Amino acid sequence: MFRVVTYLLITVFLISIVRAVIGIILKGFFELFSPPRQQQASNRPKIPLSGELKKDPVCGTYTSTATSLKEMYGKETVYFCSAQCRDKYAASH
């Protein structure tokens, strides 16, 4: 009985080691054949890192004027962080 438990524990230990080694090898092959990370990051949309910030009148967060949703209410331009905030503001006005 003790011998069977010992064999089972050794088997589980060896399987864990083999899986770890295979994972490391596959990760190396993936990094070898995948494009460099700089090319992957360039596919993202360009978001300006600076600019004027406006406060969302509904939730109070500050959003960039370049990336926020803009709506004209009368002669005033109001900036929103999301469509949900814009809809809430439109419903209340």
N, C-alpha and C positions, 0 to 999 in steps of 0.2 A: 504494500500500500504506500509506504513511504517512498519507494522507488518511483512509482507512477506519478506521485505529486511532484517529485523532483524533476522528472522528465517533462512534465507539463510546464513547470515554471521555467525551465531552461528553454523549451520550445517558444514560449511567449516572449522571453527575453531576446532570443535570436531573431524572431520575426520582427520585433520592434527595431532591432539594430538594422536588419536588412531593409525595412521600410524607410528608415531615416537615411541610409546610404543611397537608396534609389531616389528619394526625394531631393537630396543634394545634387545628384547627378542630373536629374531632370531639370532642376532649377538652373544649373550651369548651361545645359543645352538651350533652354529657353532664353536666357540672357545672351547667349552667343548668336542666336538666330533672330532675335527681336531687334527692331530699329532702335537707334540711340534715343535716350529720353528727351533730348532737346527737340527732336523732330515731333515727338508726341505732344510736348507742351505747346508747340507752335500751332497746333490744330485748334486750340482753344480760342474763343472769341477775345478780342482785345478789349480790356477794361482799363480805362485810364486810372492811374494811381493818384492823381491829384485832381483838383477842381473844387468847385463850389459845392457846399453841402446845404441841403434844404431839409427842414423838419417836416415829416409826414404829419398832417393835422389829425389823423385818426389814431395812430398807434404811438406817435412820438419819436419814431426812429429817424435818424438822419440818413439821407440818401444822396448820392451824387447826382448832380443835375444832368450829367451825361448819360446815366443809366436808368434814371427813375422814369416813372410814367407821368406825363405832363397833361394836365387838363386846364382849359380856360373856363373860369367861372366869372362872367362879367368881364371886367378888364384885368382881373387877377389871374396869374398863372399859379396853379397849385401842383405840388410835386408829391407823388405817392410811391411807397416802396413796393406795393403789390396791387394786383387787380382787385383783391378783396377789400383793401383799404379804400381804393377809388370808388368801388360800388357802395360801400358803407357811407362814404362822404356824399355821394350823389343821392343816396336815399334820404339823407338827413337835410339836404338843401334843395 
